[in-house]
Amino acid sequence: MRVSLTLFSYEQSLRVTRDRSRAVMDMDGCRFGVVRKAWEMPFLAEPAELAGLRDAVRFRLDLWGLADVVPDAQLCVSELAANVIKHVGCGTHARLAVSMSGSRLRIEVSDPDVRSVPVLVTGADGEEHGRGLVLVDALADRWGVILRADSKVTWCELATGLRSSVDHVDGPQVAMAEALLGLLGLSVRDKDVRRGPLTVAHAEEAAIDVIADLLHWLRAHGCDPDGALGCAQMSFKEQKGQTL
């Protein structure tokens, strides 16, 4: 879907925004509804598998726009998996599941041993993984153990700073871009398309088109679009580094 920049009067913009304002205001968080579908993966509880688990967590959370949570999430996954290696046995078939629990990130590691229940150890025992649950307890908002007929699940939930599961990490640049994309989406939606909530996919298409249109504008005014794009990417990386 090609979204072109169109000029319309202030009165028209007020009318269009007023028509959709209730839907936007009723949403708890991002107006585009960032859907983060739960995912899971089986793994063998072996030391060599831990790096792969951390990589999978980073990849998924980057896609979810939760890069700031990655370090703590990776530590929790490593410690929960290491707990299975130590207390259940190396080579145990286990499973990692990651989802959103309201505004929190929920991490679950399940294994088939219902007899060995993880216990928080407050004293230092000098063992390599003895600090596992102590670290999880320090990083997570809450954690616990669920016993099932054929398995147990050790879980923890990390604060994300979001207002809901469909919210996004905020900031002045993000807020400005969202306001622009929201205005474009509200004003140029195809009349033949069923009018539903704005989505991230629609916004992504609009953002790409806006960037392309701005590059055309720069070239038409004798500016270097490639140089401007390079400067914008450099500025983005610098600002991204300041938020990490």
C-alpha positions in Angstrom: 0.0 0.0 0.0 1.5 3.3 -1.1 0.9 6.2 1.2 1.6 9.5 -0.4 2.0 12.8 1.5 -1.0 14.9 1.0 -1.7 18.5 2.1 -5.1 19.2 3.7 -6.5 22.0 5.7 -6.3 22.5 9.5 -10.0 22.1 9.7 -9.9 18.8 7.7 -7.2 17.4 10.0 -9.2 18.3 13.1 -12.3 16.6 11.6 -10.4 13.4 10.7 -8.6 13.3 14.0 -11.9 13.8 15.9 -13.5 11.0 14.0 -10.8 8.6 15.2 -9.9 10.1 18.6 -12.0 7.8 20.7 -10.3 4.7 19.3 -6.8 6.1 19.9 -7.6 7.4 23.4 -9.2 4.1 24.5 -6.0 2.1 23.7 -3.8 1.5 26.7 -0.4 2.3 25.1 0.7 2.5 21.5 -2.0 3.5 19.0 -0.6 0.9 16.5 -1.0 -2.0 18.9 2.5 -3.7 19.0 1.5 -7.4 19.0 4.1 -9.6 20.7 3.2 -13.2 20.1 4.4 -15.7 22.7 7.1 -18.1 21.5 8.9 -21.1 22.8 11.8 -23.4 21.8 13.0 -26.8 23.1 16.6 -27.2 24.1 19.0 -29.7 25.7 20.1 -28.6 29.1 23.8 -28.5 28.4 26.4 -25.7 28.9 27.0 -25.5 25.1 23.3 -24.6 24.6 23.3 -21.5 26.8 24.9 -19.2 24.2 22.2 -20.2 21.7 19.4 -19.5 24.2 20.9 -16.0 24.9 21.1 -15.3 21.1 17.5 -16.4 20.6 16.3 -14.1 23.4 18.2 -11.1 22.0 16.9 -11.8 18.5 13.3 -12.0 19.6 13.3 -9.1 22.0 15.0 -6.9 19.4 12.0 -7.7 17.1 9.7 -6.8 19.9 11.3 -3.4 20.4 12.5 -4.4 23.9 16.3 -4.1 23.5 16.7 -2.4 26.9 15.4 -5.6 28.6 17.8 -7.9 26.7 20.7 -8.0 29.2 18.5 -8.9 32.2 16.4 -11.4 30.2 19.6 -13.1 28.9 20.9 -13.5 32.5 17.7 -14.9 33.7 17.4 -17.4 30.9 21.0 -18.5 31.5 20.5 -19.0 35.2 17.2 -20.8 34.9 18.7 -23.1 32.2 21.9 -23.6 34.3 19.7 -24.6 37.2 18.2 -27.4 35.2 21.7 -28.6 34.2 22.9 -28.6 37.9 19.8 -30.0 39.7 18.1 -32.1 37.0 20.9 -33.3 34.9 23.0 -32.4 31.9 21.3 -33.4 28.6 17.8 -33.0 30.0 15.1 -32.1 27.4 13.8 -28.7 28.5 11.8 -25.9 27.0 12.1 -22.1 27.0 9.0 -20.0 26.6 8.8 -16.2 26.4 5.7 -14.1 26.4 4.1 -10.8 27.7 2.3 -10.8 31.0 0.6 -7.5 31.0 3.4 -4.9 30.9 6.0 -7.5 32.1 8.2 -9.8 30.1 7.6 -13.4 31.3 10.3 -16.1 30.9 9.6 -19.8 31.6 11.9 -22.7 31.6 10.3 -26.1 32.0 11.8 -29.6 32.6 10.4 -33.1 33.3 11.6 -33.4 37.0 8.8 -32.6 39.4 10.8 -33.8 42.4 13.6 -31.2 42.3 12.0 -27.8 43.2 14.2 -24.8 43.0 14.8 -23.0 46.3 16.3 -19.6 46.8 19.6 -19.9 48.7 20.6 -16.8 50.6 24.0 -17.9 51.8 27.0 -18.1 49.5 27.9 -21.8 48.9 30.8 -21.1 46.6 29.3 -23.2 43.8 29.3 -21.9 40.2 25.5 -21.9 39.8 24.6 -21.6 43.5 23.8 -17.9 42.9 21.3 -18.6 40.1 18.0 -17.9 41.8 19.6 -15.2 43.9 20.4 -13.3 40.6 16.9 -14.0 39.2 15.3 -12.8 42.4 17.4 -9.6 42.2 16.6 -8.9 38.5 12.9 -10.0 38.3 9.8 -8.3 39.6 8.6 -11.7 40.7 9.3 -15.4 40.1 8.0 -18.8 41.1 7.6 -22.5 40.3 4.6 -24.3 38.8 4.3 -28.0 39.3 2.4 -30.0 36.7 1.7 -33.7 36.4 4.7 -34.4 34.1 6.8 -31.3 34.4 7.7 -28.2 36.4 8.0 -24.6 35.2 10.3 -22.1 36.8 9.3 -18.6 35.7 10.2 -15.0 36.2 8.7 -11.7 35.1 10.8 -8.6 34.3 9.6 -5.0 34.2 9.7 -3.4 30.8 8.7 0.1 31.5 5.7 -0.3 29.2 2.1 0.6 30.1 0.6 -2.6 28.5 1.6 -5.6 26.4 0.9 -3.6 23.2 2.8 -0.5 24.2 6.2 0.6 23.0 9.3 2.1 24.6 8.7 5.8 24.5 11.0 8.8 23.9 10.8 12.2 22.2 11.8 10.9 18.8 9.5 8.0 18.9 6.6 10.2 20.1 7.2 12.7 17.3 7.3 9.9 14.6 4.2 8.2 16.0 2.3 11.5 15.9 3.3 12.0 12.3 2.5 8.4 11.2 -0.8 8.5 13.1 -1.8 11.7 11.3 -0.9 10.3 7.9 -2.7 7.0 8.7 -5.8 8.8 9.9 -5.9 11.1 6.8 -5.1 8.9 3.8 -6.6 5.5 4.7 -8.1 3.8 1.6 -11.9 4.3 1.7 -12.3 0.8 0.2 -10.3 -0.8 3.1 -12.2 -1.8 6.2 -11.5 0.8 8.8 -9.9 -1.0 11.7 -7.2 -0.1 14.2 -3.9 1.2 12.7 -1.2 -1.5 12.7 2.5 -1.6 12.9 2.6 -3.0 9.4 0.6 0.0 8.1 2.9 2.4 10.0 6.0 0.7 8.6 4.8 1.1 5.1 4.0 4.8 5.8 7.4 5.3 7.4 9.3 3.9 4.4 7.2 6.0 2.0 7.8 9.2 4.1 11.6 8.5 4.1 11.5 8.0 0.3 9.4 11.2 -0.2 11.8 13.2 1.9 14.8 11.9 -0.2 13.0 13.0 -3.3 12.4 16.4 -1.7 16.1 16.8 -0.9 17.2 16.0 -4.4 14.6 18.4 -5.9 16.1 21.2 -3.8 19.7 20.4 -4.8 20.7 18.5 -1.7 22.5 15.1 -1.5 19.9 12.5 -0.5 22.5 9.8 0.1 24.5 12.1 2.4 21.4 13.1 4.3 20.5 9.5 4.7 23.9 8.6 6.0 23.9 11.5 8.5 20.4 10.4 9.7 21.7 6.8 10.2 24.7 8.1 12.1 22.5 10.3 14.3 20.2 7.3 15.0 23.1 5.1 16.0 24.5 7.8 18.3 21.1 8.4 20.0 20.5 4.6 20.2 23.9 4.2 22.0 23.0 6.9 24.5 19.8 5.0 25.5 21.6 1.7 26.1 
